[in-house]
């Protein structure tokens, strides 16, 4: 598990899940599968993270883009 500072919050994520082919397939399928994938990436806390970010879908998207750009070596 790694942690990133985003929008003033420390958010935990699973770097291994982020790079997982199975998780990426879930994201690509969309719908409920995509939400499941986000929950896996955010260590089962996607709803908590969304709440921390003011229930703002654009911020959640920005978070996922940020996580996707990481090389998996963030400091924890």
N, C-alpha and C positions, 0 to 999 in steps of 0.2 A: 504494500500500500504506500502511495506517495501522497504528498500534500502540495497544493498550489494556492497561492494567495490570489484571489480574484474578487474584484469589486469590494475590497476590504474584508473579505471572509477567507478563512482557511478551509479549503475544500479537499477532502480525501478522494483519491481515485485509484483504480487498479490499472497500472500501466500495462500489465500483462493482458488483461481483458481488452484494453484499448487496441492492442495489436492482434487480438485473436481473430482468426478467420471466421469462426462461428459467430462471434459478436458482430463483426463487420457485415456478415450476411443478414443478421437480424436487423441492423440499421438500414440496410439497402431494401429490405422487404417493406419497410414502413409499417404504419398502423401500430397495432399492439406490440408486434415484435420489436419495433424501434424503441418503444417505451421500455420494454424489457431490457433491451441492450443498454440503454442509458442507465437504467437502474443497476445493471451489472457493473458498468464502468464506474459509477458513483457509489460503489460498495453498498448497494441496497438503500441508499439515502437520497434518491433523486427527488422525491417529494419534499424532503427537508431542505435540500439545496435550493429547489425552486422557491420555497417559502422564504429562505434567506435572501434570495434575489428579488423579492417583492412579487413573486408569482408572474414574472415577466418572461414570456417566451423568447423574446429577442435576446435577453441576457443569457438564458439557457443555451440558445443557439451559439452565442458568442463564446460561452464557456466551452462548449463541445468543439468549436473550431480551434480555440486555444489549446485544448487538450490534444486535439489531433495534430497540432503542429509541434508538439513536444517530442523530443527524441527518446523519452522514457528515462531520462537521467536527472529528473528534478530532485532537488534536495529535500530531505525529510528529516 
